[in-house]
């Protein structure tokens, strides 16, 4: 269910503050293993409103870090976004 990626991107082009569309897009990107793309969208939500939906974006980032954590090919990606997230939260 839900909107397809093109529809979500169109919603964001029309309204960059549509955090629901951004979160759905992040989940779609993660589902097709575009983890960098997903993390970029999640970080943008945190930047715009870190407490939105009980910190859904930050929590989803932590879930992705946990998912990718055991896989050496993602070490650099996880490290980069952990640092970027901590800078955004400080």
Biopython code that builds the backbone (N, CA, C, O; Angstrom):
import numpy as np
from Bio.PDB.StructureBuilder import StructureBuilder

atoms = [
    (1, "UNK", "N", (0.816, -1.207, 0.000)),
    (1, "UNK", "CA", (0.000, 0.000, 0.000)),
    (1, "UNK", "C", (0.847, 1.253, 0.000)),
    (1, "UNK", "O", (2.073, 1.190, -0.098)),
    (2, "UNK", "N", (0.190, 2.389, 0.111)),
    (2, "UNK", "CA", (0.888, 3.662, 0.155)),
    (2, "UNK", "C", (1.255, 4.171, -1.221)),
    (2, "UNK", "O", (1.032, 3.498, -2.228)),
    (3, "UNK", "N", (1.807, 5.337, -1.257)),
    (3, "UNK", "CA", (2.169, 6.001, -2.505)),
    (3, "UNK", "C", (3.472, 5.430, -3.047)),
    (3, "UNK", "O", (4.299, 4.921, -2.291)),
    (4, "UNK", "N", (3.649, 5.517, -4.368)),
    (4, "UNK", "CA", (4.917, 5.063, -4.920)),
    (4, "UNK", "C", (5.978, 6.161, -4.772)),
    (4, "UNK", "O", (5.679, 7.294, -4.397)),
    (5, "UNK", "N", (7.204, 5.794, -5.073)),
    (5, "UNK", "CA", (8.326, 6.698, -4.825)),
    (5, "UNK", "C", (8.189, 8.005, -5.612)),
    (5, "UNK", "O", (8.484, 9.078, -5.087)),
    (6, "UNK", "N", (7.746, 7.919, -6.858)),
    (6, "UNK", "CA", (7.594, 9.127, -7.680)),
    (6, "UNK", "C", (6.556, 10.071, -7.077)),
    (6, "UNK", "O", (6.747, 11.288, -7.058)),
    (7, "UNK", "N", (5.456, 9.496, -6.585)),
    (7, "UNK", "CA", (4.408, 10.303, -5.955)),
    (7, "UNK", "C", (4.944, 10.978, -4.695)),
    (7, "UNK", "O", (4.682, 12.155, -4.449)),
    (8, "UNK", "N", (5.689, 10.222, -3.909)),
    (8, "UNK", "CA", (6.255, 10.792, -2.678)),
    (8, "UNK", "C", (7.235, 11.919, -2.996)),
    (8, "UNK", "O", (7.233, 12.958, -2.336)),
    (9, "UNK", "N", (8.069, 11.708, -4.009)),
    (9, "UNK", "CA", (9.021, 12.758, -4.398)),
    (9, "UNK", "C", (8.281, 13.997, -4.908)),
    (9, "UNK", "O", (8.713, 15.125, -4.669)),
    (10, "UNK", "N", (7.174, 13.786, -5.605)),
    (10, "UNK", "CA", (6.368, 14.922, -6.067)),
    (10, "UNK", "C", (5.763, 15.670, -4.880)),
    (10, "UNK", "O", (5.728, 16.900, -4.873)),
    (11, "UNK", "N", (5.291, 14.935, -3.884)),
    (11, "UNK", "CA", (4.751, 15.580, -2.675)),
    (11, "UNK", "C", (5.824, 16.418, -1.997)),
    (11, "UNK", "O", (5.549, 17.526, -1.536)),
    (12, "UNK", "N", (7.044, 15.896, -1.933)),
    (12, "UNK", "CA", (8.125, 16.638, -1.288)),
    (12, "UNK", "C", (8.560, 17.836, -2.121)),
    (12, "UNK", "O", (8.953, 18.865, -1.570)),
    (13, "UNK", "N", (8.494, 17.711, -3.432)),
    (13, "UNK", "CA", (8.822, 18.850, -4.294)),
    (13, "UNK", "C", (7.820, 19.980, -4.058)),
    (13, "UNK", "O", (8.177, 21.158, -4.090)),
    (14, "UNK", "N", (6.562, 19.603, -3.822)),
    (14, "UNK", "CA", (5.509, 20.588, -3.575)),
    (14, "UNK", "C", (5.589, 21.147, -2.156)),
    (14, "UNK", "O", (5.260, 22.311, -1.927)),
    (15, "UNK", "N", (6.022, 20.329, -1.212)),
    (15, "UNK", "CA", (6.058, 20.733, 0.195)),
    (15, "UNK", "C", (7.173, 19.964, 0.911)),
    (15, "UNK", "O", (6.979, 18.832, 1.356)),
    (16, "UNK", "N", (8.338, 20.599, 1.011)),
    (16, "UNK", "CA", (9.504, 19.945, 1.619)),
    (16, "UNK", "C", (9.277, 19.611, 3.088)),
    (16, "UNK", "O", (9.991, 18.785, 3.657)),
    (17, "UNK", "N", (8.290, 20.246, 3.701)),
    (17, "UNK", "CA", (7.996, 20.014, 5.118)),
    (17, "UNK", "C", (6.980, 18.892, 5.325)),
    (17, "UNK", "O", (6.509, 18.691, 6.444)),
    (18, "UNK", "N", (6.635, 18.164, 4.271)),
    (18, "UNK", "CA", (5.714, 17.021, 4.391)),
    (18, "UNK", "C", (6.500, 15.841, 4.967)),
    (18, "UNK", "O", (7.022, 14.997, 4.237)),
    (19, "UNK", "N", (6.565, 15.812, 6.296)),
    (19, "UNK", "CA", (7.423, 14.826, 6.955)),
    (19, "UNK", "C", (6.879, 13.415, 6.807)),
    (19, "UNK", "O", (7.650, 12.456, 6.775)),
    (20, "UNK", "N", (5.572, 13.276, 6.719)),
    (20, "UNK", "CA", (4.987, 11.940, 6.529)),
    (20, "UNK", "C", (5.424, 11.357, 5.187)),
    (20, "UNK", "O", (5.773, 10.180, 5.099)),
    (21, "UNK", "N", (5.401, 12.186, 4.148)),
    (21, "UNK", "CA", (5.858, 11.725, 2.832)),
    (21, "UNK", "C", (7.338, 11.387, 2.885)),
    (21, "UNK", "O", (7.777, 10.408, 2.281)),
    (22, "UNK", "N", (8.111, 12.197, 3.610)),
    (22, "UNK", "CA", (9.559, 11.973, 3.695)),
    (22, "UNK", "C", (9.859, 10.664, 4.419)),
    (22, "UNK", "O", (10.747, 9.916, 4.009)),
    (23, "UNK", "N", (9.122, 10.386, 5.490)),
    (23, "UNK", "CA", (9.335, 9.134, 6.227)),
    (23, "UNK", "C", (8.947, 7.931, 5.366)),
    (23, "UNK", "O", (9.647, 6.918, 5.353)),
    (24, "UNK", "N", (7.830, 8.051, 4.647)),
    (24, "UNK", "CA", (7.411, 6.947, 3.780)),
    (24, "UNK", "C", (8.448, 6.712, 2.678)),
    (24, "UNK", "O", (8.761, 5.570, 2.339)),
    (25, "UNK", "N", (8.974, 7.806, 2.124)),
    (25, "UNK", "CA", (10.021, 7.689, 1.110)),
    (25, "UNK", "C", (11.259, 7.002, 1.701)),
    (25, "UNK", "O", (11.840, 6.119, 1.071)),
    (26, "UNK", "N", (11.652, 7.403, 2.892)),
    (26, "UNK", "CA", (12.817, 6.780, 3.542)),
    (26, "UNK", "C", (12.602, 5.281, 3.703)),
    (26, "UNK", "O", (13.510, 4.489, 3.450)),
    (27, "UNK", "N", (11.412, 4.895, 4.122)),
    (27, "UNK", "CA", (11.117, 3.471, 4.296)),
    (27, "UNK", "C", (11.165, 2.726, 2.965)),
    (27, "UNK", "O", (11.651, 1.596, 2.899)),
    (28, "UNK", "N", (10.661, 3.359, 1.905)),
    (28, "UNK", "CA", (10.725, 2.726, 0.582)),
    (28, "UNK", "C", (12.172, 2.573, 0.112)),
    (28, "UNK", "O", (12.544, 1.538, -0.442)),
    (29, "UNK", "N", (12.980, 3.601, 0.333)),
    (29, "UNK", "CA", (14.388, 3.535, -0.063)),
    (29, "UNK", "C", (15.103, 2.423, 0.702)),
    (29, "UNK", "O", (15.867, 1.653, 0.121)),
    (30, "UNK", "N", (14.849, 2.347, 2.004)),
    (30, "UNK", "CA", (15.474, 1.298, 2.817)),
    (30, "UNK", "C", (15.039, -0.087, 2.331)),
    (30, "UNK", "O", (15.838, -1.022, 2.298)),
    (31, "UNK", "N", (13.767, -0.204, 1.956)),
    (31, "UNK", "CA", (13.241, -1.501, 1.513)),
    (31, "UNK", "C", (13.945, -1.971, 0.239)),
    (31, "UNK", "O", (14.086, -3.175, 0.022)),
    (32, "UNK", "N", (14.380, -1.050, -0.593)),
    (32, "UNK", "CA", (15.118, -1.463, -1.790)),
    (32, "UNK", "C", (16.631, -1.296, -1.602)),
    (32, "UNK", "O", (17.398, -1.237, -2.563)),
    (33, "UNK", "N", (17.025, -1.221, -0.336)),
    (33, "UNK", "CA", (18.426, -1.248, 0.084)),
    (33, "UNK", "C", (19.217, -0.013, -0.362)),
    (33, "UNK", "O", (20.439, -0.068, -0.500)),
    (34, "UNK", "N", (18.507, 1.102, -0.587)),
    (34, "UNK", "CA", (19.179, 2.385, -0.773)),
    (34, "UNK", "C", (19.288, 3.012, 0.611)),
    (34, "UNK", "O", (18.546, 3.928, 0.966)),
    (35, "UNK", "N", (20.251, 2.481, 1.386)),
    (35, "UNK", "CA", (20.347, 2.891, 2.783)),
    (35, "UNK", "C", (20.840, 4.329, 2.921)),
    (35, "UNK", "O", (20.375, 5.057, 3.797)),
    (36, "UNK", "N", (21.767, 4.743, 2.073)),
    (36, "UNK", "CA", (22.215, 6.131, 2.132)),
    (36, "UNK", "C", (21.053, 7.086, 1.843)),
    (36, "UNK", "O", (20.864, 8.078, 2.547)),
    (37, "UNK", "N", (20.291, 6.781, 0.817)),
    (37, "UNK", "CA", (19.139, 7.622, 0.486)),
    (37, "UNK", "C", (18.155, 7.691, 1.637)),
    (37, "UNK", "O", (17.643, 8.760, 1.971)),
    (38, "UNK", "N", (17.895, 6.541, 2.240)),
    (38, "UNK", "CA", (16.966, 6.491, 3.376)),
    (38, "UNK", "C", (17.480, 7.325, 4.535)),
    (38, "UNK", "O", (16.733, 8.109, 5.121)),
    (39, "UNK", "N", (18.750, 7.158, 4.866)),
    (39, "UNK", "CA", (19.324, 7.889, 5.997)),
    (39, "UNK", "C", (19.339, 9.393, 5.738)),
    (39, "UNK", "O", (19.123, 10.180, 6.659)),
    (40, "UNK", "N", (19.593, 9.800, 4.495)),
    (40, "UNK", "CA", (19.546, 11.234, 4.159)),
    (40, "UNK", "C", (18.155, 11.808, 4.437)),
    (40, "UNK", "O", (18.026, 12.882, 5.024)),
    (41, "UNK", "N", (17.119, 11.084, 4.011)),
    (41, "UNK", "CA", (15.749, 11.568, 4.225)),
    (41, "UNK", "C", (15.407, 11.602, 5.715)),
    (41, "UNK", "O", (14.788, 12.553, 6.192)),
    (42, "UNK", "N", (15.812, 10.565, 6.443)),
    (42, "UNK", "CA", (15.536, 10.520, 7.883)),
    (42, "UNK", "C", (16.255, 11.646, 8.610)),
    (42, "UNK", "O", (15.686, 12.278, 9.500)),
    (43, "UNK", "N", (17.503, 11.896, 8.232)),
    (43, "UNK", "CA", (18.253, 12.980, 8.870)),
    (43, "UNK", "C", (17.583, 14.325, 8.602)),
    (43, "UNK", "O", (17.559, 15.192, 9.475)),
    (44, "UNK", "N", (17.047, 14.499, 7.414)),
    (44, "UNK", "CA", (16.345, 15.750, 7.085)),
    (44, "UNK", "C", (15.104, 15.932, 7.955)),
    (44, "UNK", "O", (14.789, 17.054, 8.352)),
    (45, "UNK", "N", (14.395, 14.837, 8.256)),
    (45, "UNK", "CA", (13.252, 14.932, 9.169)),
    (45, "UNK", "C", (13.733, 15.361, 10.548)),
    (45, "UNK", "O", (13.137, 16.245, 11.164)),
    (46, "UNK", "N", (14.805, 14.745, 11.041)),
    (46, "UNK", "CA", (15.339, 15.100, 12.359)),
    (46, "UNK", "C", (15.700, 16.581, 12.381)),
    (46, "UNK", "O", (15.412, 17.281, 13.352)),
    (47, "UNK", "N", (16.338, 17.061, 11.300)),
    (47, "UNK", "CA", (16.708, 18.475, 11.213)),
    (47, "UNK", "C", (15.491, 19.395, 11.307)),
    (47, "UNK", "O", (15.520, 20.425, 11.981)),
    (48, "UNK", "N", (14.424, 18.997, 10.616)),
    (48, "UNK", "CA", (13.234, 19.851, 10.547)),
    (48, "UNK", "C", (12.425, 19.809, 11.833)),
    (48, "UNK", "O", (11.918, 20.837, 12.284)),
    (49, "UNK", "N", (12.299, 18.614, 12.431)),
    (49, "UNK", "CA", (11.481, 18.482, 13.647)),
    (49, "UNK", "C", (11.843, 17.173, 14.343)),
    (49, "UNK", "O", (11.255, 16.126, 14.071)),
    (50, "UNK", "N", (12.810, 17.250, 15.236)),
    (50, "UNK", "CA", (13.338, 15.998, 15.793)),
    (50, "UNK", "C", (12.320, 15.233, 16.621)),
    (50, "UNK", "O", (12.455, 14.018, 16.773)),
    (51, "UNK", "N", (11.307, 15.898, 17.160)),
    (51, "UNK", "CA", (10.352, 15.206, 18.027)),
    (51, "UNK", "C", (9.116, 14.719, 17.280)),
    (51, "UNK", "O", (8.219, 14.129, 17.883)),
    (52, "UNK", "N", (9.062, 14.964, 15.952)),
    (52, "UNK", "CA", (7.874, 14.599, 15.170)),
    (52, "UNK", "C", (7.562, 13.116, 15.331)),
    (52, "UNK", "O", (8.446, 12.266, 15.232)),
    (53, "UNK", "N", (6.294, 12.825, 15.581)),
    (53, "UNK", "CA", (5.816, 11.440, 15.759)),
    (53, "UNK", "C", (6.702, 10.663, 16.729)),
    (53, "UNK", "O", (7.190, 9.577, 16.418)),
    (54, "UNK", "N", (6.897, 11.247, 17.914)),
    (54, "UNK", "CA", (7.691, 10.594, 18.966)),
    (54, "UNK", "C", (9.071, 10.183, 18.454)),
    (54, "UNK", "O", (9.536, 9.067, 18.685)),
    (55, "UNK", "N", (9.709, 11.124, 17.749)),
    (55, "UNK", "CA", (11.082, 10.918, 17.255)),
    (55, "UNK", "C", (11.178, 9.740, 16.278)),
    (55, "UNK", "O", (12.152, 8.988, 16.292)),
    (56, "UNK", "N", (10.163, 9.595, 15.439)),
    (56, "UNK", "CA", (10.120, 8.469, 14.492)),
    (56, "UNK", "C", (11.369, 8.410, 13.620)),
    (56, "UNK", "O", (11.909, 7.330, 13.380)),
    (57, "UNK", "N", (11.830, 9.564, 13.147)),
    (57, "UNK", "CA", (12.964, 9.554, 12.216)),
    (57, "UNK", "C", (14.246, 9.114, 12.914)),
    (57, "UNK", "O", (14.998, 8.298, 12.381)),
    (58, "UNK", "N", (14.498, 9.657, 14.113)),
    (58, "UNK", "CA", (15.702, 9.267, 14.846)),
    (58, "UNK", "C", (15.659, 7.774, 15.176)),
    (58, "UNK", "O", (16.658, 7.072, 15.026)),
    (59, "UNK", "N", (14.511, 7.301, 15.619)),
    (59, "UNK", "CA", (14.377, 5.890, 15.982)),
    (59, "UNK", "C", (14.566, 4.992, 14.755)),
    (59, "UNK", "O", (15.176, 3.927, 14.849)),
    (60, "UNK", "N", (14.040, 5.429, 13.606)),
    (60, "UNK", "CA", (14.219, 4.645, 12.381)),
    (60, "UNK", "C", (15.690, 4.621, 11.982)),
    (60, "UNK", "O", (16.189, 3.598, 11.513)),
    (61, "UNK", "N", (16.388, 5.746, 12.168)),
    (61, "UNK", "CA", (17.833, 5.762, 11.899)),
    (61, "UNK", "C", (18.544, 4.752, 12.795)),
    (61, "UNK", "O", (19.398, 3.998, 12.328)),
    (62, "UNK", "N", (18.196, 4.734, 14.077)),
    (62, "UNK", "CA", (18.837, 3.783, 14.997)),
    (62, "UNK", "C", (18.530, 2.344, 14.592)),
    (62, "UNK", "O", (19.391, 1.470, 14.699)),
    (63, "UNK", "N", (17.303, 2.095, 14.127)),
    (63, "UNK", "CA", (16.952, 0.753, 13.637)),
    (63, "UNK", "C", (17.824, 0.375, 12.437)),
    (63, "UNK", "O", (18.302, -0.755, 12.343)),
    (64, "UNK", "N", (18.026, 1.325, 11.527)),
    (64, "UNK", "CA", (18.865, 1.048, 10.359)),
    (64, "UNK", "C", (20.317, 0.824, 10.779)),
    (64, "UNK", "O", (20.989, -0.060, 10.248)),
    (65, "UNK", "N", (20.798, 1.623, 11.730)),
    (65, "UNK", "CA", (22.170, 1.409, 12.223)),
    (65, "UNK", "C", (22.312, -0.009, 12.770)),
    (65, "UNK", "O", (23.310, -0.682, 12.516)),
    (66, "UNK", "N", (21.305, -0.458, 13.523)),
    (66, "UNK", "CA", (21.343, -1.805, 14.098)),
    (66, "UNK", "C", (21.297, -2.864, 12.991)),
    (66, "UNK", "O", (22.023, -3.857, 13.035)),
    (67, "UNK", "N", (20.439, -2.636, 12.008)),
    (67, "UNK", "CA", (20.308, -3.572, 10.891)),
    (67, "UNK", "C", (21.624, -3.712, 10.126)),
    (67, "UNK", "O", (22.027, -4.816, 9.758)),
    (68, "UNK", "N", (22.282, -2.581, 9.894)),
    (68, "UNK", "CA", (23.496, -2.560, 9.069)),
    (68, "UNK", "C", (24.752, -2.823, 9.881)),
    (68, "UNK", "O", (25.817, -3.082, 9.319)),
    (69, "UNK", "N", (24.630, -2.758, 11.201)),
    (69, "UNK", "CA", (25.794, -2.767, 12.074)),
    (69, "UNK", "C", (26.677, -3.989, 11.961)),
    (69, "UNK", "O", (27.895, -3.890, 12.112)),
    (70, "UNK", "N", (26.083, -5.141, 11.696)),
    (70, "UNK", "CA", (26.882, -6.361, 11.632)),
    (70, "UNK", "C", (27.538, -6.591, 10.282)),
    (70, "UNK", "O", (28.204, -7.605, 10.076)),
    (71, "UNK", "N", (27.351, -5.651, 9.361)),
    (71, "UNK", "CA", (27.796, -5.866, 7.988)),
    (71, "UNK", "C", (28.928, -4.897, 7.655)),
    (71, "UNK", "O", (28.717, -3.688, 7.560)),
    (72, "UNK", "N", (30.125, -5.439, 7.481)),
    (72, "UNK", "CA", (31.309, -4.589, 7.316)),
    (72, "UNK", "C", (31.191, -3.622, 6.145)),
    (72, "UNK", "O", (31.766, -2.534, 6.178)),
    (73, "UNK", "N", (30.444, -4.015, 5.101)),
    (73, "UNK", "CA", (30.358, -3.124, 3.940)),
    (73, "UNK", "C", (29.639, -1.815, 4.266)),
    (73, "UNK", "O", (29.756, -0.837, 3.527)),
    (74, "UNK", "N", (28.890, -1.799, 5.383)),
    (74, "UNK", "CA", (28.147, -0.598, 5.762)),
    (74, "UNK", "C", (28.788, 0.165, 6.922)),
    (74, "UNK", "O", (28.228, 1.156, 7.391)),
    (75, "UNK", "N", (29.956, -0.284, 7.389)),
    (75, "UNK", "CA", (30.590, 0.369, 8.541)),
    (75, "UNK", "C", (30.774, 1.868, 8.332)),
    (75, "UNK", "O", (30.442, 2.665, 9.210)),
    (76, "UNK", "N", (31.302, 2.251, 7.174)),
    (76, "UNK", "CA", (31.573, 3.665, 6.920)),
    (76, "UNK", "C", (30.280, 4.468, 6.846)),
    (76, "UNK", "O", (30.207, 5.586, 7.355)),
    (77, "UNK", "N", (29.266, 3.898, 6.215)),
    (77, "UNK", "CA", (27.978, 4.574, 6.104)),
    (77, "UNK", "C", (27.370, 4.804, 7.489)),
    (77, "UNK", "O", (26.912, 5.904, 7.800)),
    (78, "UNK", "N", (27.372, 3.765, 8.309)),
    (78, "UNK", "CA", (26.812, 3.877, 9.655)),
    (78, "UNK", "C", (27.594, 4.907, 10.466)),
    (78, "UNK", "O", (27.000, 5.742, 11.150)),
    (79, "UNK", "N", (28.917, 4.850, 10.391)),
    (79, "UNK", "CA", (29.751, 5.793, 11.137)),
    (79, "UNK", "C", (29.446, 7.233, 10.708)),
    (79, "UNK", "O", (29.273, 8.119, 11.545)),
    (80, "UNK", "N", (29.384, 7.449, 9.393)),
    (80, "UNK", "CA", (29.109, 8.793, 8.861)),
    (80, "UNK", "C", (27.782, 9.337, 9.391)),
    (80, "UNK", "O", (27.708, 10.483, 9.834)),
    (81, "UNK", "N", (26.741, 8.513, 9.344)),
    (81, "UNK", "CA", (25.424, 9.011, 9.738)),
    (81, "UNK", "C", (25.257, 9.079, 11.247)),
    (81, "UNK", "O", (24.476, 9.895, 11.736)),
    (82, "UNK", "N", (25.972, 8.242, 12.004)),
    (82, "UNK", "CA", (25.955, 8.411, 13.463)),
    (82, "UNK", "C", (26.521, 9.785, 13.831)),
    (82, "UNK", "O", (25.973, 10.487, 14.680)),
    (83, "UNK", "N", (27.625, 10.156, 13.178)),
    (83, "UNK", "CA", (28.245, 11.459, 13.441)),
    (83, "UNK", "C", (27.303, 12.588, 13.005)),
    (83, "UNK", "O", (27.108, 13.558, 13.737)),
    (84, "UNK", "N", (26.730, 12.455, 11.824)),
    (84, "UNK", "CA", (25.832, 13.504, 11.321)),
    (84, "UNK", "C", (24.599, 13.643, 12.211)),
    (84, "UNK", "O", (24.129, 14.754, 12.457)),
    (85, "UNK", "N", (24.079, 12.522, 12.690)),
    (85, "UNK", "CA", (22.921, 12.561, 13.588)),
    (85, "UNK", "C", (23.293, 13.241, 14.906)),
    (85, "UNK", "O", (22.542, 14.080, 15.405)),
    (86, "UNK", "N", (24.433, 12.887, 15.463)),
    (86, "UNK", "CA", (24.805, 13.490, 16.749)),
    (86, "UNK", "C", (25.041, 14.997, 16.595)),
    (86, "UNK", "O", (24.699, 15.773, 17.488)),
    (87, "UNK", "N", (25.623, 15.411, 15.467)),
    (87, "UNK", "CA", (25.805, 16.848, 15.217)),
    (87, "UNK", "C", (24.471, 17.564, 15.078)),
    (87, "UNK", "O", (24.318, 18.699, 15.528)),
    (88, "UNK", "N", (23.505, 16.898, 14.453)),
    (88, "UNK", "CA", (22.187, 17.496, 14.261)),
    (88, "UNK", "C", (21.461, 17.639, 15.592)),
    (88, "UNK", "O", (20.742, 18.613, 15.815)),
    (89, "UNK", "N", (21.654, 16.668, 16.472)),
    (89, "UNK", "CA", (20.956, 16.686, 17.761)),
    (89, "UNK", "C", (21.613, 17.630, 18.771)),
    (89, "UNK", "O", (20.975, 18.041, 19.740)),
    (90, "UNK", "N", (22.880, 17.974, 18.551)),
    (90, "UNK", "CA", (23.584, 18.841, 19.521)),
    (90, "UNK", "C", (23.369, 20.306, 19.236)),
    (90, "UNK", "O", (23.891, 21.158, 19.956)),
]
sb = StructureBuilder()
sb.init_structure("model")
sb.init_model(0)
sb.init_chain("A")
sb.init_seg("    ")
for serial, (resi, resn, name, xyz) in enumerate(atoms, 1):
    if name == "N":
        sb.init_residue(resn, " ", resi, " ")
    sb.init_atom(name, np.array(xyz, "f"), 0.0, 1.0, " ", f" {name:<3s}", serial, name[0])
structure = sb.get_structure()
